[in-house]
Amino acid sequence: MDIQAFKEQYEKDEPILHAWGKFVTEEIQKQLASKLTGSITIGTFLKIPPSPRTKTIDSLVAKAFYRGKSYRDPYRQITDKVGTRFVVLLLKDIRLIQSIVEGSDKWTFSKDRDFEEERRKNPLSFDYQSVLTFGSSKHTPCRKAASGKGFRTKGKNGVCLLLLGRFGQCRYA
């Protein structure tokens, strides 16, 4: 796929990606609200209101074609086209959101980066702390909507990326 075809495909898919991001964001918040107790609300638990955003076309093209990545099929291999950042205060809060993503019956996931493991290997390094999780829809309508639209990773459709980061930031895409 050349750059022009890549751009055209992304422009066509961007509304679908944004809709998927909105669905996952709302689902995580719904599950999170059911797990919070006492006076803790979504508004106090999450330090910034989450909202999905898609990657800009310039950023996506740069990643696909100009950053020295060795993608054979960049449109299908780049999995962070849409994301939401969930900002929380404590490590246990990150784990709660991670457990919601990993326990959902709406998508599957695979863990691709784990900041706790990285911290054990290099305890003196202060770096972006993240858990990277990719997933795909478990439901046929979502699979059909995503099929062939650049949602593929590891042979599955409907990508969801969870990135739990420094000072408790969490993002999925």
HELIX and SHEET records of a PDB file:
HELIX    1   1 ILE A    3  LYS A   35  1                                  33    
HELIX    2   2 ILE A   42  PHE A   45  1                                   4    
HELIX    3   3 ILE A   57  PHE A   65  1                                   9    
HELIX    4   4 PRO A   74  GLN A   77  1                                   4    
HELIX    5   5 LEU A   91  GLY A  103  1                                  13    
HELIX    6   6 PHE A  115  LYS A  121  1                                   7    
HELIX    7   7 THR A  140  ALA A  146  1                                   7    
SHEET    1   A 6 ARG A  53  THR A  54  0                                        
SHEET    2   A 6 VAL A  82  VAL A  87 -1                                        
SHEET    3   A 6 GLN A 169  TYR A 172 -1                                        
SHEET    4   A 6 CYS A 160  GLY A 165 -1                                        
SHEET    5   A 6 VAL A 131  SER A 137 -1                                        
SHEET    6   A 6 TRP A 107  ASP A 114 -1                                        
END                                                                             
